[in-house]
């Protein structure tokens, strides 16, 4: 059995809502990895473990994980016993065939009842690697960084992490619509917003105008409007004054904080 250890992004700061957010991320991962030889996706202490049956599917799994919002990073990992002697021997066997001159050990304990501290694990495993390979320790700019994560009776180690999409899991917020122009600002802003919202529907400004058609004007005696002003408060999508999407108020009197400015004739 092969494993992938994934760390989530800002949802780790959500306090009492964290279990609900983590559960949503786990469901999103299960949906994204269907048909990719992933047998199990489960939440552990501060991280998510994926059990992979066929590692030949790793390129496809890596692509799916890198596009899943909510993940900070992920890495294929080797599972060993958390007993320090077994862990040191396994790490030394794995790095013996690699080419490097400097390295560091980065150990983390999810279970604080483990008899050794993270610094002690770093020293013991690091000393074993030095004895086996003759490489030197460089904490600032190592050629090889050996990550060790101790989770109860098991430990997982890996040598390379891949960045995730970050943000929050899809399905945690409301829906938005984005007007994409020909510049670079709106696509960048749209991508940043995607990581923070639940649903996503994108239209170009030209498409929205074609959907809305000619926008009717409000009467001249509309409250709060100067005489002769040719503007409207109707939704740019359905041309209704009572639209629940509320893409229609540029004065913020009627829509409050939901006003987006919309598109006006």
Secondary structure as UniProt FT lines:
FT   STRAND          2..8
FT   HELIX           10..13
FT   HELIX           15..17
FT   HELIX           18..32
FT   TURN            33..37
FT   STRAND          38..44
FT   TURN            45..46
FT   STRAND          47..52
FT   HELIX           55..57
FT   HELIX           58..66
FT   TURN            69..70
FT   STRAND          71..81
FT   HELIX           84..95
FT   TURN            96..97
FT   STRAND          102..109
FT   TURN            112..113
FT   HELIX           118..133
FT   STRAND          136..137
FT   STRAND          144..151
FT   TURN            152..153
FT   STRAND          154..158
FT   STRAND          162..163
FT   TURN            170..171
FT   STRAND          175..180
FT   HELIX           185..194
FT   TURN            195..196
FT   STRAND          199..204
FT   HELIX           205..212
FT   TURN            220..221
FT   TURN            223..224
FT   TURN            227..228
FT   TURN            236..238
FT   TURN            241..242
FT   HELIX           256..258
//
